[in-house]
Amino acid sequence: MDIIKEELQFEESLKQRLEFICEFSKVTPTFINGSIRKIDKTNISYIEPHRVIIKDITFLVFNYSNDVYISNLVNKIHLSELEEYLKKI
């Protein structure tokens, strides 16, 4: 069984929005590209979200989404609420 991993690139407008929010909040983000993992000769695949590390907290984001997940896929906020969240921590 072979697992094929293909790296995904950040959607440019999403990355710009995140950089703008972080700049306004005076924090420095670290961006890590997500990936698609497929099991060869099957229709099974997994989309690993992009990771943005801010203040030692990992945020998960997907291209073309307005939601930001905090540490895991259970806790989510809207991208527009990220600045307020960063100010609280």
C-alpha positions in Angstrom: 0.0 0.0 0.0 1.5 3.3 -1.1 0.5 6.7 0.3 1.0 9.6 -2.1 1.5 13.0 -0.5 1.0 16.2 -2.5 1.7 19.6 -0.9 -1.0 22.2 -1.2 -0.2 25.9 -1.5 -1.9 28.6 0.5 -4.5 30.5 -1.3 -2.8 33.9 -1.8 -5.8 36.0 -0.6 -6.2 33.8 2.6 -2.5 34.2 3.4 -2.6 38.0 2.8 -5.6 38.3 5.2 -3.8 36.3 7.9 -0.7 38.3 7.5 -2.7 41.5 7.7 -4.5 40.4 10.9 -1.1 39.3 12.4 0.5 42.6 11.5 -2.3 44.6 13.0 -2.1 42.5 16.2 1.7 42.9 16.2 2.5 39.2 16.1 4.6 37.1 13.7 2.9 34.1 12.1 4.6 30.9 10.8 3.0 29.3 7.8 3.1 25.6 7.1 1.5 24.3 3.9 -1.1 21.5 4.2 -1.2 18.5 1.9 -3.4 15.9 0.3 -2.6 12.3 1.2 -4.0 9.6 -1.1 -3.8 5.8 -0.8 -2.7 4.5 -4.2 -5.2 2.5 -6.2 -8.2 3.6 -4.0 -10.5 6.6 -3.8 -9.4 7.3 -0.2 -7.8 10.7 0.5 -7.2 13.0 3.4 -6.8 16.8 3.2 -4.4 18.0 5.9 -5.2 21.7 6.7 -2.6 24.5 6.5 -1.1 25.4 9.8 -0.5 28.9 11.1 1.5 29.1 14.3 1.0 32.3 16.3 2.1 32.8 19.9 2.9 29.1 20.2 -0.7 28.2 19.2 -1.4 26.2 16.1 -4.3 27.4 14.0 -5.7 25.2 11.2 -7.1 26.8 8.0 -8.4 25.5 4.7 -8.2 27.3 1.4 -11.5 29.0 0.4 -12.8 28.9 4.0 -13.6 31.8 6.4 -13.1 29.6 9.5 -10.0 29.2 11.6 -9.7 26.2 13.8 -7.9 26.5 17.1 -5.5 23.6 17.8 -7.9 21.0 16.4 -11.0 20.7 14.2 -13.4 21.0 17.1 -12.8 24.7 18.2 -13.5 27.1 15.4 -13.9 30.9 15.0 -14.5 33.0 12.0 -11.5 34.6 10.4 -12.9 38.0 11.2 -12.8 37.1 15.0 -9.1 36.1 14.9 -7.8 39.6 15.8 -9.9 39.7 18.9 -8.9 36.2 19.9 -5.2 37.1 19.5 -5.7 40.2 21.7 -7.2 38.0 24.5 -4.2 35.6 24.7 
